[in-house]
Amino acid sequence: MSLQCILFTCLVILIAFILVLFVVQRLVTTPLPIIKKHKKESRYFDPIIGNDAEFPSIEEEPTLDLSVIIPAFNEEKRLPIMLDECLEFLEEKSKQSSFTYEVIVVSDGSSDGTISVALQYSERHTTDKFRVMELIENRGKGGAVRLGILSARGRHLLFADADGATKFSDYEKLDVTLRDITKNWEEDAIVIGSRAHLEEEAIASRSLFRTFLMYGFHFLVWLFAVRSVRDTQCGFKLLTRPAARKAFDVELLYIAERLNIPIREVAVNWKEIEGSKLTPFWSWLQMGVDLFLIWFRYTVGAWRVDLKSHSN
């Protein structure tokens, strides 16, 4: 078989694959995400009174300045260090001003003592400031944060990783920038912590293979999703309430670019924490597939940006 025939056959197979993928995505994907929530996940436990209470909805008017959402999967060892720093900062800030806050730990189907650890903080600080959402099944980081968003009371929402890799006091930097680009919490705006300034140091300490994977992932993000942000994966993002309703992480930033929502990157202190549950190759391969599917679904119209909601 000639080279020309081989290339033609490969092209036909590629086109057929894209057509099949297009049909499948249009058939099985809803235009806007459907977030399934079990009945138990709509309630939180109050360890002081020993009863459950109903989580509020993000569609309601906010009653606090800040909601901190922390997705946690089997984080009983690393979570206390992060929470101690987080709550010490928030408590000090609330004493010095009229600042109000809540922390929502979303246990993403954890099988260790994550929930027990989190409930200790809920008892110590009361459920007015600290609530625990227990997901019945693992939804992944994005799914856990989405569900936390749905139950937040804050005018602003901050996503923070449970490992404490980012210094929590850097919230102040993000908050100053957010207020610089918005008039009030009712406007769409996103400010994300960035580790881009640490890239040279990271390359120096990583293997050639991990560096190759990092650059490969950055290229896929640029190609399929986000082009105005250098670091989309830092687990430290601050959003206004309207922006937080729309999505999460790379998909959020993809939508934000489509809607011309202001996005700013702010350099934050960051250090790698032992105990990561990600395996570099397979995790980044999965994220690469997810990036392609996000781009493909929006491109072919299987998913749609809710322009009406944004205009309102």
VEXKOL-197985 format. One record per residue: chain; x, y, z of N, C-alpha, C in turn. Coordinates in pm, whole numbers. Example, Ala and Ser with C-alpha at 12.3 -4.5 7.8 and 13.67 -1.06 7.14 Angstrom:
BEGIN
  c    n_c1    n_c2    n_c3   ca_c1   ca_c2   ca_c3    c_c1    c_c2    c_c3
  A    1319    -569     780    1230    -450     780    1320    -330     780
  A    1285    -225     708    1367    -106     714    1290       3     787
//
This chain:
BEGIN
  c    n_c1    n_c2    n_c3   ca_c1   ca_c2   ca_c3    c_c1    c_c2    c_c3
  A      85    -120       0       0       0       0      88     124       0
  A      56     219     -86     138     339     -99     117     431      21
  A     212     523      39     204     619     149      79     705     136
  A      44     739      13     -75     821     -10    -202     749      36
  A    -210     620       8    -326     542      52    -334     532     203
  A    -217     514     267    -213     505     413    -261     635     476
  A    -212     748     424    -252     878     476    -401     902     456
  A    -452     862     340    -595     879     311    -679     795     406
  A    -635     670     431    -707     581     524    -709     638     665
  A    -594     690     708    -585     749     841    -677     871     853
  A    -682     952     747    -768    1070     748    -916    1031     757
  A    -954     927     682   -1093     880     685   -1129     830     825
  A   -1035     754     886   -1059     702    1021   -1073     817    1120
  A    -988     920    1108    -993    1035    1198   -1126    1109    1184
  A   -1168    1132    1060   -1295    1202    1036   -1411    1120    1092
  A   -1407     988    1070   -1513     901    1121   -1518     906    1273
  A   -1400     905    1337   -1392     912    1483   -1453    1043    1534
  A   -1420    1155    1471   -1472    1285    1512   -1623    1290    1495
  A   -1673    1234    1384   -1818    1232    1361   -1891    1149    1466
  A   -1834    1032    1498   -1894     947    1600   -1892    1018    1736
  A   -1779    1080    1768   -1768    1153    1894   -1869    1268    1900
  A   -1885    1337    1788   -1982    1446    1780   -2123    1396    1808
  A   -2161    1286    1743   -2296    1231    1761   -2318    1185    1905
  A   -2218    1115    1959   -2229    1064    2096   -2243    1179    2196
  A   -2158    1282    2181   -2163    1394    2274   -2295    1469    2266
  A   -2348    1484    2145   -2477    1553    2130   -2591    1472    2192
  A   -2579    1339    2187   -2685    1254    2238   -2684    1241    2390
  A   -2563    1230    2447   -2553    1199    2590   -2526    1320    2678
  A   -2495    1435    2619   -2457    1552    2699   -2569    1654    2699
  A   -2604    1703    2820   -2705    1807    2830   -2641    1943    2799
  A   -2720    2039    2745   -2664    2170    2709   -2597    2241    2825
  A   -2652    2229    2943   -2594    2288    3063   -2574    2177    3166
  A   -2468    2185    3248   -2437    2077    3342   -2552    2048    3439
  A   -2578    1920    3461   -2673    1876    3562   -2594    1823    3681
  A   -2606    1890    3794   -2530    1852    3912   -2621    1769    4004
  A   -2591    1641    4014   -2672    1552    4098   -2628    1566    4243
  A   -2727    1576    4329   -2699    1592    4470   -2788    1500    4550
  A   -2727    1409    4624   -2804    1319    4708   -2868    1398    4823
  A   -2979    1346    4872   -3053    1414    4978   -2965    1441    5100
  A   -2882    1344    5135   -2795    1359    5252   -2693    1471    5231
  A   -2654    1494    5106   -2553    1595    5076   -2609    1737    5084
  A   -2739    1748    5100   -2804    1879    5113   -2809    1925    5259
  A   -2756    1841    5349   -2762    1873    5491   -2623    1861    5554
  A   -2602    1934    5660   -2478    1927    5735   -2509    1893    5881
  A   -2413    1832    5949   -2433    1789    6088   -2380    1896    6182
  A   -2461    1931    6280   -2419    2024    6385   -2379    1943    6507
  A   -2249    1930    6536   -2205    1844    6646   -2239    1899    6784
  A   -2276    2026    6792   -2310    2084    6922   -2449    2043    6966
  A   -2546    2052    6872   -2684    2014    6908   -2717    1871    6867
  A   -2628    1809    6788   -2647    1670    6750   -2752    1645    6643
  A   -2786    1748    6567   -2886    1734    6462   -2834    1783    6327
  A   -2904    1743    6221   -2872    1792    6088   -2947    1922    6060
  A   -2891    2001    5969   -2956    2124    5924   -2938    2136    5774
  A   -3025    2213    5710   -3024    2227    5565   -2920    2330    5521
  A   -2842    2292    5420   -2752    2389    5358   -2834    2493    5283
  A   -2788    2618    5277   -2856    2718    5194   -2822    2696    5047
  A   -2870    2784    4960   -2844    2775    4816   -2770    2899    4769
  A   -2682    2880    4674   -2610    2995    4617   -2704    3088    4542
  A   -2824    3041    4510   -2922    3126    4443   -2984    3227    4540
  A   -2966    3204    4670   -3017    3298    4769   -2924    3418    4783
  A   -2971    3522    4847   -2886    3640    4871   -2774    3603    4970
  A   -2653    3653    4949   -2543    3620    5040   -2561    3686    5176
  A   -2506    3622    5278   -2517    3675    5414   -2381    3692    5481
  A   -2274    3656    5410   -2139    3665    5463   -2046    3731    5361
  A   -1931    3776    5409   -1832    3834    5318   -1761    3727    5236
  A   -1721    3616    5300   -1637    3518    5233   -1677    3375    5268
  A   -1687    3292    5167   -1700    3147    5185   -1571    3081    5137
  A   -1510    3001    5222   -1389    2926    5185   -1430    2781    5163
  A   -1408    2731    5042   -1448    2595    5008   -1323    2509    4993
  A   -1317    2401    5071   -1199    2316    5074   -1239    2174    5037
  A   -1210    2129    4915   -1236    1990    4879   -1132    1900    4944
  A   -1175    1788    4999   -1082    1702    5072   -1115    1555    5047
  A   -1017    1482    4997   -1031    1338    4977    -922    1267    5056
  A    -961    1199    5163    -867    1128    5250    -752    1219    5295
  A    -790    1329    5362    -692    1431    5403    -682    1446    5554
  A    -707    1340    5629    -708    1353    5774    -572    1398    5830
  A    -463    1366    5760    -330    1403    5811    -291    1545    5773
  A    -321    1586    5649    -278    1719    5605    -379    1829    5637
  A    -506    1793    5652    -611    1892    5672    -594    1978    5798
  A    -558    1922    5915    -547    2006    6035    -446    2119    6021
  A    -334    2093    5956    -231    2197    5939    -288    2313    5857
  A    -357    2278    5749    -415    2380    5662    -524    2458    5737
  A    -613    2385    5808    -724    2450    5877    -676    2540    5990
  A    -574    2500    6061    -522    2583    6170    -474    2718    6116
  A    -400    2714    6007    -351    2840    5948    -467    2922    5893
  A    -558    2857    5824    -673    2925    5763    -759    2994    5869
  A    -797    2922    5972    -888    2976    6073    -820    3080    6162
  A    -693    3063    6188    -621    3165    6265    -623    3298    6190
  A    -600    3293    6059    -602    3414    5977    -742    3475    5973
  A    -843    3394    5947    -980    3444    5934   -1033    3500    6066
  A   -1001    3433    6176   -1045    3481    6307    -981    3615    6340
  A    -854    3630    6312    -784    3756    6339    -843    3868    6254
  A    -872    3836    6129    -930    3936    6039   -1070    3978    6086
  A   -1147    3883    6135   -1283    3915    6181   -1283    3997    6309
  A   -1177    3984    6391   -1168    4062    6514   -1132    4207    6485
  A   -1061    4229    6376   -1013    4363    6345   -1112    4444    6261
  A   -1219    4380    6214   -1316    4451    6129   -1451    4380    6138
  A   -1543    4422    6053   -1675    4359    6049   -1678    4239    5955
  A   -1563    4192    5916   -1549    4081    5822   -1614    3954    5877
  A   -1694    3889    5791   -1760    3763    5830   -1723    3654    5730
  A   -1720    3531    5777   -1674    3422    5692   -1738    3290    5730
  A   -1721    3193    5641   -1753    3054    5672   -1651    2966    5600
  A   -1627    2850    5654   -1543    2749    5591   -1631    2626    5566
  A   -1626    2576    5442   -1700    2454    5408   -1599    2349    5363
  A   -1580    2245    5442   -1496    2133    5401   -1585    2031    5332
  A   -1552    1999    5208   -1630    1903    5131   -1552    1772    5127
  A   -1595    1675    5206   -1530    1543    5206   -1577    1466    5082
  A   -1485    1441    4991   -1519    1385    4860   -1517    1232    4863
  A   -1609    1174    4941   -1615    1029    4952   -1498     971    5029
  A   -1447    1045    5125   -1329    1001    5201   -1359     872    5279
  A   -1257     786    5288   -1271     660    5361   -1186     658    5488
  A   -1115     769    5515   -1033     776    5637   -1106     863    5740
  A   -1031     932    5824   -1092    1012    5930   -1112    1158    5894
  A   -1118    1191    5765   -1133    1331    5723   -1256    1396    5785
  A   -1370    1327    5783   -1494    1385    5835   -1484    1407    5986
  A   -1428    1311    6058   -1413    1325    6203   -1325    1444    6239
  A   -1217    1459    6166   -1126    1572    6189   -1199    1703    6163
  A   -1270    1712    6051   -1340    1835    6016   -1449    1869    6117
  A   -1520    1767    6165   -1628    1792    6261   -1575    1846    6395
  A   -1452    1814    6428   -1391    1870    6549   -1380    2022    6538
  A   -1345    2070    6417   -1336    2214    6394   -1475    2277    6393
  A   -1572    2203    6341   -1709    2252    6339   -1762    2270    6482
  A   -1727    2178    6568   -1770    2187    6709   -1699    2303    6779
  A   -1572    2321    6747   -1492    2426    6812   -1534    2566    6768
  A   -1567    2581    6641   -1596    2715    6586   -1744    2738    6560
  A   -1827    2638    6579   -1972    2638    6554   -2000    2632    6404
  A   -2119    2583    6371   -2156    2567    6230   -2189    2700    6163
  A   -2194    2807    6240   -2211    2938    6177   -2086    2976    6099
  A   -1971    2922    6144   -1845    2953    6077   -1782    2832    6006
  A   -1822    2713    6046   -1754    2595    5990   -1854    2482    5967
  A   -1866    2438    5843   -1960    2332    5808   -1889    2223    5729
  A   -1940    2103    5744   -1882    1987    5677   -1986    1926    5583
  A   -1950    1914    5457   -2037    1848    5360   -1978    1711    5330
  A   -2057    1608    5352   -2012    1471    5328   -2072    1418    5198
  A   -1988    1398    5096   -2035    1343    4970   -2038    1191    4980
  A   -2147    1133    4937   -2166     989    4947   -2068     914    4857
  A   -2038     971    4741   -1945     908    4648   -1844    1010    4600
  A   -1731     963    4556   -1625    1051    4506   -1667    1117    4376
  A   -1659    1251    4371   -1698    1327    4251   -1578    1389    4183
  A   -1460    1373    4240   -1344    1444    4188   -1340    1585    4244
  A   -1224    1647    4235   -1204    1780    4293   -1305    1881    4238
  A   -1323    1881    4105   -1416    1976    4044   -1557    1957    4094
  A   -1601    1832    4102   -1736    1803    4149   -1755    1842    4295
  A   -1653    1818    4377   -1662    1854    4519   -1674    2005    4536
  A   -1595    2080    4460   -1601    2225    4471   -1735    2279    4420
  A   -1784    2223    4312   -1915    2265    4260   -2024    2251    4367
  A   -2025    2137    4435   -2126    2113    4538   -2108    2206    4657
  A   -1982    2237    4688   -1957    2336    4793   -2008    2473    4754
  A   -1989    2510    4628   -2038    2638    4577   -2189    2650    4595
  A   -2259    2543    4564   -2405    2546    4570   -2458    2578    4710
  A   -2374    2556    4811   -2418    2574    4949   -2350    2691    5019
  A   -2285    2778    4942   -2207    2887    5001   -2295    3009    5030
  A   -2257    3083    5134   -2331    3203    5175   -2255    3331    5146
  A   -2133    3321    5094   -2048    3439    5082   -2072    3524    4959
  A   -2040    3653    4971   -2040    3742    4855   -1923    3708    4763
  A   -1814    3669    4826   -1697    3619    4753   -1674    3475    4795
  A   -1619    3395    4703   -1590    3254    4732   -1444    3225    4700
  A   -1379    3156    4790   -1238    3119    4772   -1225    2968    4772
  A   -1164    2912    4667   -1131    2769    4666    -990    2755    4720
  A    -969    2665    4813    -837    2642    4869    -813    2493    4885
  A    -697    2445    4842    -665    2303    4853    -642    2264    4999
  A    -674    2139    5029    -663    2090    5167    -520    2067    5211
  A    -426    2062    5116    -288    2033    5153    -215    2153    5213
  A    -273    2273    5201    -208    2391    5258     -83    2434    5183
  A     -73    2400    5055      46    2435    4978      60    2586    4959
  A     -52    2656    4956     -51    2802    4942     -69    2866    5079
  A      10    2968    5106      -2    3039    5233    -135    3111    5236
  A    -217    3087    5338    -354    3137    5336    -361    3290    5343
  A    -264    3351    5406    -266    3497    5417    -255    3566    5281
  A    -217    3490    5177    -213    3547    5041    -353    3580    4990
  A    -455    3537    5065    -592    3578    5032    -602    3729    5020
  A    -528    3801    5105    -534    3948    5104    -496    4003    4966
  A    -393    3945    4904    -349    3990    4771    -461    3970    4670
  A    -524    3854    4674    -631    3825    4579    -750    3918    4602
  A    -780    3944    4729    -894    4029    4762    -873    4172    4713
  A    -753    4226    4732    -722    4362    4685    -739    4371    4534
  A    -689    4270    4462    -699    4271    4317    -844    4257    4272
  A    -921    4171    4339   -1061    4153    4303   -1138    4284    4317
  A   -1111    4357    4424   -1182    4484    4446   -1136    4592    4350
  A   -1015    4576    4297    -965    4672    4198   -1038    4659    4064
  A   -1085    4539    4033   -1146    4517    3900   -1299    4507    3906
  A   -1356    4522    4024   -1503    4520    4035   -1551    4636    4121
  A   -1674    4676    4099   -1736    4778    4182   -1799    4716    4306
  A   -1852    4595    4290   -1914    4526    4403   -1920    4376    4373
  A   -1967    4300    4471   -1969    4153    4459   -2066    4104    4353
  A   -2156    4188    4306   -2256    4146    4208   -2202    4138    4066
  A   -2080    4185    4045   -2018    4177    3913   -1936    4049    3900
  A   -1923    3999    3777   -1839    3883    3750   -1691    3921    3758
  A   -1614    3845    3831   -1469    3866    3835   -1402    3745    3898
  A   -1280    3719    3854   -1203    3604    3903   -1058    3647    3925
  A   -1005    3612    4039    -862    3633    4066    -805    3500    4110
  A    -696    3458    4047    -640    3326    4078    -496    3337    4127
  A    -466    3257    4227    -328    3248    4272    -244    3183    4163
  A    -124    3231    4146     -39    3181    4038      99    3141    4090
  A     147    3028    4038     282    2981    4070     376    3001    3952
  A     332    3078    3852     412    3094    3731     549    3154    3761
  A     556    3240    3863     684    3302    3898     781    3201    3959
  A     731    3083    3997     815    2980    4057     856    2873    3956
  A     822    2894    3829     841    2789    3729     988    2750    3712
  A    1078    2848    3707    1220    2816    3689    1273    2733    3804
  A    1232    2768    3926    1274    2691    4044    1220    2549    4038
  A    1094    2535    3992    1032    2403    3982    1103    2316    3880
  A    1139    2375    3767    1209    2300    3662    1342    2249    3713
  A    1409    2332    3792    1542    2294    3843    1535    2175    3937
  A    1421    2158    4005    1410    2051    4105    1337    1927    4051
  A    1283    1935    3930    1207    1823    3875    1290    1744    3776
  A    1245    1620    3755    1308    1536    3653    1272    1588    3515
  A    1349    1545    3415    1322    1585    3277    1184    1538    3234
  A    1144    1419    3277    1014    1363    3239     900    1448    3295
  A     910    1486    3424     806    1569    3485     800    1707    3422
  A     915    1761    3385     918    1891    3317     851    1881    3181
  A     877    1771    3109     813    1749    2979     661    1742    2994
  A     615    1668    3095     471    1657    3120     410    1794    3154
  A     483    1873    3233     433    2005    3271     413    2094    3148
  A     516    2099    3062     505    2181    2942     398    2127    2848
  A     387    1995    2841     285    1935    2757     145    1972    2803
  A     123    1969    2934      -7    2005    2989     -37    2153    2966
  A      63    2239    2985      45    2382    2960       5    2407    2815
  A      66    2332    2723      31    2348    2582    -113    2306    2555
  A    -156    2195    2616    -294    2149    2597    -394    2251    2653
  A    -361    2310    2769    -448    2413    2825    -460    2530    2729
  A    -345    2573    2675    -345    2686    2580    -421    2650    2452
  A    -404    2527    2404    -465    2486    2277    -616    2470    2288
  A    -661    2405    2396    -802    2369    2405    -886    2456    2498
  A    -824    2532    2586    -906    2598    2686    -873    2745    2709
  A    -765    2773    2780    -741    2907    2832    -608    2962    2782
  A    -610    3085    2730    -489    3143    2673    -441    3268    2747
  A    -522    3319    2837    -485    3443    2906    -429    3418    3045
  A    -421    3290    3088    -376    3256    3223    -259    3158    3214
  A    -152    3188    3285     -33    3102    3280     -46    2980    3371
  A    -109    2996    3486    -121    2886    3582    -268    2864    3616
  A    -329    2765    3553    -471    2736    3577    -493    2638    3692
  A    -388    2573    3739    -404    2461    3832    -374    2492    3977
  A    -332    2614    4007    -308    2648    4148    -440    2644    4224
  A    -442    2573    4335    -566    2556    4411    -596    2671    4503
  A    -601    2792    4449    -626    2911    4529    -691    3014    4437
  A    -825    3016    4433    -898    3102    4340   -1008    3177    4414
  A   -1018    3306    4387   -1118    3391    4450   -1214    3444    4344
  A   -1344    3430    4370   -1445    3469    4272   -1557    3547    4338
  A   -1620    3632    4261   -1745    3691    4307   -1854    3585    4299
  A   -1961    3607    4370   -2069    3507    4376   -2128    3475    4238
  A   -2155    3576    4152   -2209    3544    4020   -2113    3459    3935
  A   -1983    3489    3942   -1885    3412    3865   -1876    3269    3915
  A   -1889    3251    4046   -1876    3118    4105   -1990    3025    4064
  A   -2104    3082    4025   -2216    2999    3983   -2187    2925    3853
  A   -2092    2973    3776   -2082    2929    3636   -2008    2797    3616
  A   -1900    2773    3687   -1825    2648    3667   -1707    2643    3761
  A   -1607    2564    3724   -1490    2550    3811   -1364    2524    3731
  A   -1255    2577    3783   -1120    2546    3738   -1100    2581    3591
  A   -1042    2490    3510   -1013    2522    3371   -1141    2555    3295
  A   -1248    2480    3324   -1375    2507    3255   -1427    2645    3291
  A   -1413    2683    3418   -1453    2816    3461   -1376    2922    3384
  A   -1246    2905    3373   -1163    3003    3304   -1193    3005    3154
  A   -1223    2889    3097   -1263    2882    2956   -1390    2964    2933
  A   -1490    2942    3020   -1616    3016    3009   -1591    3165    3033
  A   -1508    3197    3132   -1480    3337    3163   -1419    3409    3043
  A   -1328    3343    2972   -1271    3404    2852   -1379    3425    2746
  A   -1467    3326    2729   -1573    3337    2630   -1667    3454    2660
  A   -1688    3480    2790   -1781    3585    2832   -1710    3717    2862
  A   -1579    3720    2841   -1500    3841    2870   -1509    3883    3017
  A   -1519    3786    3105   -1516    3814    3249   -1372    3850    3288
  A   -1352    3958    3364   -1216    3995    3405   -1148    3883    3484
  A   -1025    3849    3443    -945    3748    3513    -809    3809    3543
  A    -762    3792    3665    -629    3840    3702    -553    3727    3773
  A    -422    3723    3748    -334    3631    3820    -254    3708    3923
  A    -240    3651    4041    -163    3712    4148     -63    3610    4200
  A      62    3649    4206     167    3558    4255     144    3526    4402
  A     151    3398    4437     130    3356    4576     247    3270    4621
  A     265    3265    4753     363    3174    4812     311    3032    4800
  A     398    2941    4760     354    2803    4738     470    2709    4765
  A     438    2596    4827     540    2494    4848     475    2357    4829
  A     552    2264    4776     499    2130    4751     488    2055    4883
  A     371    1997    4906     344    1924    5031     342    1775    5003
  A     409    1699    5088     410    1554    5071     271    1496    5093
  A     245    1384    5024     118    1317    5042      22    1335    4927
  A      70    1392    4815     -17    1410    4700     -68    1276    4650
  A    -195    1275    4608    -257    1151    4558    -255    1144    4406
  A    -188    1240    4343    -179    1241    4197     -56    1164    4150
  A     -73    1082    4049      40    1019    3983      64    1095    3853
  A     181    1156    3836     203    1254    3729     152    1213    3592
  A     195    1098    3538     160    1065    3400      10    1043    3383
  A     -49     955    3465    -189     920    3447    -281    1036    3483
  A    -244    1114    3585    -326    1229    3622    -326    1334    3512
  A    -208    1362    3457    -200    1464    3352    -262    1414    3221
  A    -254    1282    3197    -322    1226    3080    -472    1245    3092
  A    -527    1215    3211    -670    1233    3235    -711    1379    3219
  A    -627    1471    3272    -658    1612    3261    -652    1657    3115
  A    -559    1599    3038    -551    1630    2896    -675    1588    2822
  A    -725    1468    2852    -850    1420    2790    -966    1511    2831
  A    -970    1550    2959   -1077    1637    3007   -1074    1772    2935
  A    -954    1825    2913    -941    1952    2842    -997    1943    2700
  A    -960    1834    2631   -1009    1815    2495   -1161    1806    2493
  A   -1217    1730    2587   -1363    1712    2589   -1435    1842    2623
  A   -1376    1923    2713   -1436    2053    2742   -1443    2137    2614
  A   -1328    2145    2544   -1323    2222    2419   -1419    2165    2316
  A   -1419    2033    2300   -1500    1969    2196   -1649    1989    2223
  A   -1691    1971    2348   -1833    1982    2380   -1886    2123    2359
  A   -1807    2222    2396   -1852    2360    2372   -1844    2395    2223
  A   -1743    2342    2154   -1725    2374    2013   -1839    2319    1928
  A   -1884    2196    1956   -1990    2135    1875   -2129    2167    1931
  A   -2135    2242    2040   -2265    2282    2094   -2330    2182    2185
  A   -2257    2074    2223   -2313    1979    2319   -2331    2047    2454
  A   -2233    2130    2493   -2246    2219    2608   -2258    2361    2556
  A   -2328    2445    2628   -2348    2582    2585   -2320    2678    2699
  A   -2262    2790    2665   -2242    2896    2763   -2375    2966    2785
  A   -2415    2981    2911   -2544    3041    2943   -2535    3193    2934
  A   -2546    3244    2810   -2532    3387    2787   -2644    3467    2854
  A   -2764    3409    2858   -2877    3479    2919   -2852    3503    3066
  A   -2802    3400    3135   -2772    3414    3278   -2666    3519    3299
  A   -2567    3521    3211   -2457    3618    3226   -2508    3760    3205
  A   -2593    3780    3105   -2643    3915    3077   -2730    3967    3189
  A   -2795    3873    3260   -2880    3916    3371   -2798    3954    3494
//
